[in-house]
Amino acid sequence: MYLTLLEGFAGQTLGKRSLGIRVIRTDSKRLFYDDAAVRNFGKVFLLPIDLLIGLKLKDERFKRYFDKFSGTAVIDSHP
């Protein structure tokens, strides 16, 4: 719930903020709580499967499957 609430509100958890990264939608719209919930479901409950499917899809940006499914990406927030 922590991940979904903070990412849905500000696009960052405290850990992401300290690393200088944030979650955005790939269509440039505002990130909503349901987008954050979908991407974090894979992280919390199905991480090994999520990573394996993501590796099999061979995305050059190394996006996890649930990031692709929810239309989100993790980017560097430093200019």
BELMO-V948535 format. One record per residue. N is the residue number from 1. NEAR is the number of other ideal C-beta (glycine too) atoms within 12 Angstrom. Layout:
# BELMO-V948535
N_NEAR, N_NEAR
This chain:
# BELMO-V948535
1_14, 2_18, 3_29, 4_27, 5_18, 6_23, 7_37, 8_27, 9_20, 10_21, 11_30, 12_27, 13_26, 14_14, 15_16, 16_24, 17_18, 18_11, 19_15, 20_14, 21_20, 22_26, 23_41, 24_29, 25_25, 26_21, 27_13, 28_11, 29_12, 30_18, 31_33, 32_23, 33_22, 34_18, 35_30, 36_38, 37_27, 38_31, 39_40, 40_34, 41_24, 42_28, 43_30, 44_17, 45_15, 46_20, 47_18, 48_14, 49_17, 50_27, 51_20, 52_14, 53_21, 54_26, 55_15, 56_13, 57_19, 58_12, 59_17, 60_7, 61_15, 62_15, 63_28, 64_32, 65_28, 66_32, 67_34, 68_23, 69_23, 70_33, 71_22, 72_37, 73_26, 74_31, 75_23, 76_14, 77_17, 78_9, 79_5
